[in-house]
């Protein structure tokens, strides 16, 4: 992105001074007679210093490189479809000595699981290509005590550009690509992350359907040169105003009633899933801590944890940025070929779009924040708003990695903005749901209780 501004927020930022994120101060033992601190060096000691405790090993982190081929077992490639499954069985350690020893096609799910349980052992390795039902099949194979991994579909699919292809070839191709070392594994989400992703998808579909219902009503009214302007469709006064614009026939009134009913239904679904998301955010301290960051609201905070899951699977913020697809790409070849690909068209597009919206909000705030100032300076230097928005979104994601890793962040909202976000969260929950979650029914005590949850340890 060119020359970096000294106020740029990056992974190597200065420590933050908020006491909520700093460890407790260390007490110093002073000499009662002289009032001086004892020296550590050149001080005679008559007693042997105790041996320092051994450091606690870091928690086990799942690796996402494909495991080595089994020496004694077989390798089975599974091509999964909604109704049928095809398998190709190989033995060998490399693509050169791989030998196909069997194949099965057009198996139902029950037939596949029965065949796996009867014919294979825990030493065998099953390979699946990432797809709509591959995670569910992965969990079922693990329940049977078998080894299974899910390979990235983009790497496996690159090898399918041949003159002929079918399910048997796809299953065998999976094994050969794995043996060649060209297909890394993907993270299989745990049950909690999987359910959160399902909730996020339901909310996104409700938003899409609600927008489509509103646009359909506006398109119908446009046939009669009726424009709503800034009138809210959820207001009864707006609907009475529409009915009074012209003499509607009985059929037209029936069509209008259907349009309004569709808008009400989709809005109700949207509010239902938004309240469910607010409930998840209120119960998860890590999501609440994400609300302290610039440009991260209720939906963004939930989507971050739903899609990222365990942040420990990313060794650094640059890994998380690449996972979402906010790192600029390039292609260099020869002497004169220099192609800059920019961001997008790879990674998690759903999360990338939400972060882009958050970055737009940061830039709309103008010079009120350091990150906003840096974004506008980059916009003035590059001349393209999209470049500045993508750069701000990347820095927001870097801050998210530090927050989820319990590191001190820097791109923080003001206390007034954080209070406003918590107020919206409490209003979205509603009085009855606040009481159900163990929060005070009144808004002000509820805000204080939510602020206390910032420092609580997460459930995972």
C-alpha positions as CSV (number, residue, x, y, z in Angstrom):
1,X,0.0,0.0,0.0
2,X,3.0,2.3,-0.5
3,X,4.6,4.4,2.2
4,X,3.3,3.8,5.7
5,X,2.1,6.7,7.8
6,X,3.7,6.9,11.3
7,X,0.2,6.7,12.7
8,X,-0.5,3.5,10.8
9,X,-1.9,0.6,12.9
10,X,-0.2,-2.6,12.2
11,X,0.7,-5.9,13.9
12,X,3.7,-4.3,15.6
13,X,1.8,-1.6,17.4
14,X,2.6,0.2,20.7
15,X,1.2,-1.3,23.9
16,X,-2.1,0.0,25.0
17,X,-2.3,1.6,28.4
18,X,-5.9,0.7,29.4
19,X,-5.6,-1.0,32.8
20,X,-8.2,-3.6,31.8
21,X,-5.7,-5.3,29.5
22,X,-2.5,-4.8,31.6
23,X,-1.3,-7.3,34.2
24,X,-1.3,-6.3,37.8
25,X,1.8,-4.3,39.0
26,X,4.6,-6.3,40.5
27,X,5.3,-5.4,44.1
28,X,9.0,-4.6,44.9
29,X,10.6,-5.6,48.2
30,X,12.6,-2.7,49.8
31,X,15.2,-2.7,52.5
32,X,13.5,-1.5,55.7
33,X,16.6,0.3,57.0
34,X,17.9,2.0,53.9
35,X,14.7,2.1,51.8
36,X,16.6,0.9,48.8
37,X,15.7,-1.8,46.3
38,X,18.1,-4.9,46.8
39,X,20.5,-5.5,43.9
40,X,20.1,-8.6,41.8
41,X,23.7,-8.7,40.6
42,X,26.9,-9.2,42.7
43,X,24.8,-10.1,45.8
44,X,26.1,-12.9,47.9
45,X,23.6,-15.7,48.6
46,X,24.0,-18.3,51.2
47,X,20.9,-20.3,50.2
48,X,20.4,-22.0,46.9
49,X,17.9,-20.4,44.7
50,X,14.8,-22.5,44.0
51,X,14.6,-23.9,40.5
52,X,12.1,-22.0,38.4
53,X,9.0,-23.9,37.5
54,X,9.0,-25.4,34.0
55,X,6.9,-23.4,31.5
56,X,3.4,-24.7,30.9
57,X,3.2,-26.2,27.4
58,X,1.0,-24.3,25.0
59,X,-2.5,-25.7,24.4
60,X,-2.7,-28.3,21.6
61,X,-3.4,-26.5,18.4
62,X,-4.9,-28.3,15.4
63,X,-2.6,-28.4,12.4
64,X,-3.9,-27.9,8.9
65,X,-1.3,-29.7,6.9
66,X,-2.4,-33.0,5.5
67,X,-1.1,-36.0,7.6
68,X,1.5,-38.3,6.1
69,X,0.2,-41.3,4.2
70,X,-0.3,-44.4,6.4
71,X,2.4,-47.0,6.1
72,X,0.2,-50.0,6.9
73,X,-3.3,-48.7,6.0
74,X,-5.0,-47.7,2.8
75,X,-6.1,-44.4,1.4
76,X,-9.7,-43.9,0.4
77,X,-10.9,-41.0,-1.7
78,X,-14.6,-40.2,-1.2
79,X,-16.6,-38.2,-3.8
80,X,-19.7,-37.0,-1.9
81,X,-23.0,-36.1,-3.5
82,X,-26.3,-35.4,-1.7
83,X,-27.6,-38.9,-2.5
84,X,-24.7,-41.1,-3.7
85,X,-21.1,-41.6,-2.7
86,X,-18.2,-43.0,-4.7
87,X,-15.0,-44.4,-3.2
88,X,-11.6,-45.2,-4.6
89,X,-9.1,-47.3,-2.5
90,X,-5.4,-46.9,-3.0
91,X,-2.2,-48.2,-1.3
92,X,1.2,-46.4,-1.6
93,X,3.2,-43.5,-0.3
94,X,3.8,-41.4,-3.4
95,X,1.9,-40.8,-6.7
96,X,4.5,-43.0,-8.4
97,X,4.0,-46.1,-6.4
98,X,0.3,-45.6,-5.7
99,X,-1.8,-48.6,-6.8
100,X,-5.6,-48.7,-7.0
101,X,-6.9,-51.8,-5.2
102,X,-10.7,-51.2,-5.3
103,X,-13.6,-48.9,-5.9
104,X,-17.3,-48.6,-5.1
105,X,-19.8,-46.2,-6.6
106,X,-23.5,-45.2,-6.2
107,X,-23.5,-46.0,-2.5
108,X,-26.2,-44.6,-0.2
109,X,-25.2,-43.1,3.1
110,X,-26.2,-46.3,5.0
111,X,-24.3,-48.5,2.6
112,X,-21.2,-46.3,2.8
113,X,-21.1,-46.4,6.6
114,X,-21.8,-50.1,6.8
115,X,-19.0,-50.7,4.2
116,X,-16.6,-48.5,6.1
117,X,-17.3,-50.2,9.4
118,X,-16.9,-53.7,8.0
119,X,-13.9,-53.3,5.6
120,X,-11.6,-50.7,7.1
121,X,-9.6,-50.2,10.2
122,X,-8.4,-47.1,12.2
123,X,-5.1,-47.3,10.2
124,X,-6.8,-46.3,7.0
125,X,-7.2,-42.7,6.0
126,X,-10.3,-41.2,4.3
127,X,-10.1,-38.1,2.1
128,X,-13.0,-35.8,1.4
129,X,-13.2,-32.7,-0.7
130,X,-14.7,-29.7,1.0
131,X,-18.4,-29.4,0.1
132,X,-21.9,-28.9,1.5
133,X,-22.0,-32.3,3.3
134,X,-18.4,-33.1,3.7
135,X,-18.2,-32.0,7.4
136,X,-21.1,-34.1,8.3
137,X,-19.6,-37.2,6.7
138,X,-16.3,-36.3,8.4
139,X,-18.0,-36.4,11.8
140,X,-19.6,-39.7,11.0
141,X,-16.4,-41.3,10.0
142,X,-14.7,-40.1,13.2
143,X,-17.6,-41.5,15.2
144,X,-16.8,-44.9,13.7
145,X,-13.1,-44.6,14.8
146,X,-11.7,-43.9,11.4
147,X,-9.2,-41.3,10.3
148,X,-10.6,-38.6,7.9
149,X,-9.5,-35.2,6.6
150,X,-11.2,-32.6,4.4
151,X,-9.1,-31.2,1.6
152,X,-9.4,-27.7,0.1
153,X,-11.7,-28.0,-2.9
154,X,-9.8,-25.3,-4.9
155,X,-6.6,-27.3,-4.9
156,X,-8.4,-30.6,-5.8
157,X,-10.5,-28.9,-8.5
158,X,-7.5,-27.6,-10.4
159,X,-6.7,-31.1,-11.4
160,X,-10.1,-31.8,-12.9
161,X,-9.4,-29.8,-16.1
162,X,-9.1,-32.9,-18.3
163,X,-10.9,-34.3,-21.3
164,X,-13.0,-36.7,-19.2
165,X,-14.3,-36.7,-15.7
166,X,-16.7,-38.7,-13.6
167,X,-17.2,-39.7,-9.9
168,X,-14.7,-42.5,-10.0
169,X,-12.1,-40.3,-11.5
170,X,-12.8,-37.6,-8.9
171,X,-12.4,-40.0,-6.0
172,X,-9.1,-41.3,-7.5
173,X,-7.9,-37.8,-8.3
174,X,-8.4,-36.9,-4.6
175,X,-5.9,-39.6,-3.5
176,X,-3.3,-38.7,-6.1
177,X,-3.5,-34.9,-5.3
178,X,-3.1,-35.8,-1.6
179,X,-0.1,-38.0,-2.3
180,X,1.5,-35.3,-4.3
181,X,1.3,-32.9,-1.4
182,X,-0.7,-30.3,-3.3
183,X,-3.9,-30.2,-1.2
184,X,-3.8,-28.8,2.4
185,X,-6.6,-29.6,4.8
186,X,-9.3,-27.3,6.0
187,X,-10.5,-26.7,9.5
188,X,-13.5,-28.8,10.4
189,X,-15.6,-26.5,12.6
190,X,-16.7,-27.8,16.0
191,X,-20.3,-28.1,17.0
192,X,-20.6,-24.7,18.5
193,X,-19.0,-22.9,15.6
194,X,-21.1,-25.0,13.2
195,X,-24.3,-23.9,14.9
196,X,-23.2,-20.3,14.9
197,X,-22.5,-20.4,11.2
198,X,-25.9,-21.8,10.6
199,X,-27.5,-18.9,12.6
200,X,-25.4,-16.4,10.7
201,X,-26.5,-17.9,7.3
202,X,-30.2,-17.8,8.4
203,X,-29.9,-14.1,9.4
204,X,-28.2,-13.3,6.1
205,X,-30.9,-15.1,4.1
206,X,-33.6,-13.2,6.1
207,X,-31.9,-9.9,5.3
208,X,-31.8,-10.8,1.6
209,X,-35.4,-11.9,1.5
210,X,-36.6,-8.8,3.4
211,X,-34.7,-6.6,1.0
212,X,-36.2,-8.4,-2.0
213,X,-39.8,-8.1,-0.5
214,X,-39.3,-4.3,0.0
215,X,-38.0,-3.9,-3.5
216,X,-40.9,-5.9,-5.0
217,X,-43.4,-3.7,-3.3
218,X,-41.6,-0.5,-4.4
219,X,-41.5,-1.9,-8.0
220,X,-45.2,-2.5,-7.9
221,X,-45.9,1.0,-6.7
222,X,-43.6,2.4,-9.3
223,X,-46.0,1.2,-12.0
224,X,-48.5,3.8,-10.7
225,X,-45.8,6.6,-10.2
226,X,-46.0,6.3,-6.4
227,X,-42.7,6.8,-4.6
228,X,-42.4,6.2,-0.9
229,X,-39.5,8.4,-0.3
230,X,-38.3,8.2,3.3
231,X,-41.6,6.8,4.6
232,X,-41.2,3.6,6.6
233,X,-43.0,0.6,5.4
234,X,-43.6,-0.7,8.9
235,X,-45.7,2.3,9.8
236,X,-49.5,2.0,9.5
237,X,-49.6,5.7,8.4
238,X,-47.5,4.8,5.3
239,X,-49.9,2.1,4.2
240,X,-52.9,4.4,4.7
241,X,-51.1,6.9,2.6
242,X,-50.5,4.4,-0.2
243,X,-54.1,3.4,-0.2
244,X,-55.2,7.0,-0.6
245,X,-53.0,7.8,-3.6
246,X,-55.5,6.5,-6.2
247,X,-58.6,4.5,-6.6
248,X,-57.5,0.9,-6.3
249,X,-59.5,-2.0,-7.6
250,X,-60.4,-5.0,-5.4
251,X,-57.7,-7.1,-7.1
252,X,-55.1,-4.4,-6.7
253,X,-55.9,-4.0,-3.0
254,X,-55.5,-7.8,-2.6
255,X,-52.1,-7.6,-4.3
256,X,-51.1,-4.7,-2.1
257,X,-52.1,-6.7,1.0
258,X,-50.0,-9.6,-0.1
259,X,-47.0,-7.4,-0.7
260,X,-47.3,-5.8,2.7
261,X,-47.8,-9.2,4.4
262,X,-44.6,-10.5,2.7
263,X,-42.7,-7.5,4.0
264,X,-44.0,-8.0,7.5
265,X,-43.2,-11.7,7.5
266,X,-39.6,-11.2,6.3
267,X,-39.1,-8.4,8.7
268,X,-40.3,-10.6,11.6
269,X,-37.9,-13.3,10.6
270,X,-35.0,-10.8,10.4
271,X,-35.8,-9.5,13.8
272,X,-36.1,-13.0,15.2
273,X,-32.6,-14.1,14.1
274,X,-31.2,-10.7,15.1
275,X,-32.5,-11.2,18.6
276,X,-31.0,-14.7,18.7
277,X,-27.6,-13.3,17.6
278,X,-27.8,-10.6,20.3
279,X,-28.4,-13.4,22.8
280,X,-25.2,-15.2,21.7
281,X,-23.2,-11.9,21.9
282,X,-24.5,-11.2,25.4
283,X,-23.4,-14.6,26.6
284,X,-19.9,-14.6,25.0
285,X,-17.3,-12.2,26.5
286,X,-15.0,-12.4,23.4
287,X,-17.8,-11.1,21.2
288,X,-18.5,-8.3,23.7
289,X,-14.8,-7.4,23.7
290,X,-14.9,-7.2,19.9
291,X,-17.5,-4.4,20.3
292,X,-14.8,-2.2,21.7
293,X,-13.2,-2.1,18.2
294,X,-13.9,0.5,15.6
295,X,-16.4,-0.6,13.0
296,X,-17.4,-3.8,14.8
297,X,-21.1,-3.9,15.6
298,X,-23.5,-6.6,16.8
299,X,-23.6,-8.7,13.6
300,X,-19.9,-8.3,12.9
301,X,-18.9,-9.4,16.4
302,X,-21.0,-12.5,16.1
303,X,-19.8,-13.3,12.6
304,X,-16.1,-13.0,13.6
305,X,-16.4,-15.7,16.2
306,X,-18.7,-17.9,14.1
307,X,-16.4,-18.0,11.1
308,X,-13.0,-17.8,12.8
309,X,-13.8,-20.2,15.6
310,X,-10.6,-20.9,17.5
311,X,-8.2,-18.1,16.7
312,X,-5.2,-20.2,17.8
313,X,-5.3,-22.0,14.5
314,X,-3.8,-18.7,13.0
315,X,-0.2,-18.3,14.2
316,X,-0.3,-14.6,13.4
317,X,-2.6,-11.8,12.1
318,X,-1.3,-12.1,8.6
319,X,-2.6,-15.7,8.5
320,X,-6.0,-14.5,9.5
321,X,-5.9,-11.7,6.9
322,X,-5.0,-14.3,4.2
323,X,-7.8,-16.6,5.4
324,X,-10.4,-13.8,4.9
325,X,-8.8,-12.7,1.6
326,X,-7.9,-9.1,2.5
327,X,-4.3,-9.5,1.6
328,X,-3.3,-8.0,-1.9
329,X,-2.2,-10.5,-4.4
330,X,0.4,-10.1,-7.2
331,X,1.8,-12.0,-10.2
332,X,5.4,-11.4,-11.3
333,X,6.9,-13.1,-14.3
334,X,10.0,-12.2,-16.3
335,X,11.2,-8.7,-16.6
336,X,8.2,-6.6,-17.3
337,X,5.2,-8.5,-16.2
338,X,3.9,-7.1,-12.9
339,X,0.2,-7.7,-12.2
340,X,-1.4,-6.5,-9.0
341,X,-4.5,-8.5,-8.2
342,X,-5.8,-6.5,-5.2
343,X,-8.1,-8.2,-2.7
344,X,-11.2,-10.3,-3.1
345,X,-12.2,-13.4,-5.1
346,X,-10.6,-15.6,-2.5
347,X,-11.0,-16.4,1.2
348,X,-14.1,-16.0,3.3
349,X,-16.2,-13.6,1.2
350,X,-19.0,-13.4,3.8
351,X,-16.7,-12.1,6.6
352,X,-14.8,-9.9,4.2
353,X,-18.0,-8.1,3.1
354,X,-19.0,-7.4,6.7
355,X,-15.5,-6.0,7.5
356,X,-15.7,-3.8,4.4
357,X,-19.0,-2.4,5.7
358,X,-17.2,-1.7,9.1
359,X,-14.4,0.0,7.3
360,X,-16.9,2.2,5.4
361,X,-18.3,3.3,8.8
362,X,-14.9,4.2,10.0
363,X,-14.2,6.3,7.0
364,X,-17.6,8.0,7.3
365,X,-16.7,9.1,10.8
366,X,-13.9,11.1,9.2
367,X,-11.1,12.4,11.3
368,X,-12.7,11.5,14.6
369,X,-10.4,8.5,15.0
370,X,-6.7,7.8,14.2
371,X,-7.6,4.9,11.9
372,X,-10.1,7.1,10.1
373,X,-7.4,9.8,9.6
374,X,-5.0,7.2,8.3
375,X,-7.6,5.9,5.9
376,X,-8.4,9.3,4.4
377,X,-4.7,10.1,4.0
378,X,-4.3,6.8,2.1
379,X,-7.3,7.7,0.0
380,X,-5.8,11.1,-0.8
381,X,-2.5,9.5,-1.8
382,X,-3.9,6.6,-3.9
383,X,-6.9,8.4,-5.3
384,X,-9.2,5.4,-5.0
385,X,-11.6,5.0,-2.1
386,X,-11.8,1.2,-2.5
387,X,-8.1,0.9,-1.8
388,X,-8.5,2.9,1.4
389,X,-11.6,0.9,2.5
390,X,-9.8,-2.5,1.9
391,X,-6.7,-1.3,3.8
392,X,-8.8,-0.1,6.8
393,X,-10.7,-3.4,6.8
394,X,-7.4,-5.3,6.9
395,X,-6.2,-3.3,9.9
396,X,-9.5,-3.9,11.7
397,X,-9.0,-7.7,11.2
398,X,-5.5,-7.4,12.6
399,X,-7.0,-5.8,15.7
400,X,-9.6,-8.6,15.9
401,X,-6.8,-11.2,16.0
402,X,-5.1,-9.4,18.9
403,X,-8.4,-9.1,20.8
404,X,-9.2,-12.8,20.4
405,X,-5.6,-13.6,21.4
406,X,-5.9,-11.6,24.6
407,X,-3.4,-9.0,23.3
408,X,-3.9,-5.2,23.9
409,X,-5.7,-3.7,20.9
410,X,-5.3,-0.2,19.6
411,X,-8.1,0.8,17.2
412,X,-10.6,1.3,20.0
413,X,-14.0,3.1,20.1
414,X,-14.6,5.9,22.6
415,X,-16.4,5.0,25.8
416,X,-19.5,6.9,24.4
417,X,-19.5,4.7,21.3
418,X,-19.1,1.5,23.2
419,X,-22.0,2.5,25.5
420,X,-24.1,3.2,22.5
421,X,-23.3,-0.3,21.0
422,X,-24.2,-1.9,24.4
423,X,-27.5,0.1,24.5
424,X,-28.4,-1.2,21.0
425,X,-27.6,-4.7,22.2
426,X,-29.8,-4.4,25.3
427,X,-32.7,-2.9,23.2
428,X,-32.5,-5.7,20.7
429,X,-32.7,-8.3,23.4
430,X,-35.8,-6.8,24.9
431,X,-36.9,-6.8,28.5
432,X,-38.1,-10.4,28.7
433,X,-35.0,-11.9,27.1
434,X,-32.7,-9.7,29.3
435,X,-34.4,-11.2,32.4
436,X,-34.1,-14.7,30.9
437,X,-30.3,-14.2,30.4
438,X,-29.8,-13.1,34.0
439,X,-29.4,-9.4,33.1
440,X,-31.2,-6.5,34.9
441,X,-34.5,-5.6,33.3
442,X,-33.7,-1.9,33.3
443,X,-31.4,-0.5,30.7
444,X,-28.8,1.3,32.8
445,X,-28.1,-1.6,35.2
446,X,-28.1,-3.9,32.1
447,X,-25.3,-1.8,30.5
448,X,-23.2,-2.0,33.7
449,X,-23.6,-5.7,33.8
450,X,-22.6,-6.1,30.1
451,X,-19.5,-4.0,30.8
452,X,-18.5,-6.4,33.6
453,X,-18.7,-9.3,31.1
454,X,-15.9,-7.7,29.1
455,X,-13.4,-9.1,31.6
456,X,-15.0,-12.5,32.2
457,X,-13.2,-15.6,30.8
458,X,-14.8,-17.1,27.7
459,X,-16.6,-20.4,27.8
460,X,-14.2,-22.0,25.3
